[in-house]
Amino acid sequence: MTSWGFVVRLAWREANAARRRLALLTASVMAGVGALVAINSFTDNMTVSVAEQAQALLGADLSLSSRRPVTDIAPARLLLDSLRTLGGRAFRVASGADLGAMAYAPHGGGTRLVQLNTVDPGWPFYGSVTTEPAGIWPKLQQGGVIVDPSLLTAIDARIGDTIALGEGRFPVLGTLTNVPGDIGLQSVFGARVFIATTALASTQLTGFGARIGWTTYVKLP
């Protein structure tokens, strides 16, 4: 026969095991709920931050991107015309292109793959571009390039030297410290080089087979 003492001990052991399982389950549920709350809170904060800083991140209110110049696409052109009519004098537009290219320092012989970006006058409409020396961003439209500092080191060049981009030759006006939309990862695929959009044709890099991204930035009332 089974003694009552054994039954009591067995029941007590099973009860303790059940309590431990319940405690583990409760802790797991609490950890899961806490993680969900933290993730949702982070997402909400990120959404608010992006909404508050979207203009400065983009440098505009709206951007239209394509593998062709946006003005060559009829629906996009109609959209811009409608926005121009609604926006009046407050409406502003600037276009740019981005493509891969080789930068070459004729005097030193250094060559590097770069991200070539072009900009129209006036962009960014919001935020600011920080350069070294300071205040040279508007001079980009007069000719020359502004580059990531890493490029000068890679091709053994200095501010004031001339670098080649395709068939174009451009003096280095200065280096880039910060630009709207800069997330740090872009330069991993090649140092950034900025020139005026009007200077792109002189590089002869837009021929057949060129992979070019075109973007039009819009400022609205």
Salt bridges, closest charged atoms under 4 A:
ASP81 OD1 - ARG84 NH1 3.07
ASP148 OD2 - ARG192 NE 3.18
ASP161 OD2 - HIS107 NE2 3.66
ASP182 OD1 - ARG192 NH1 3.42
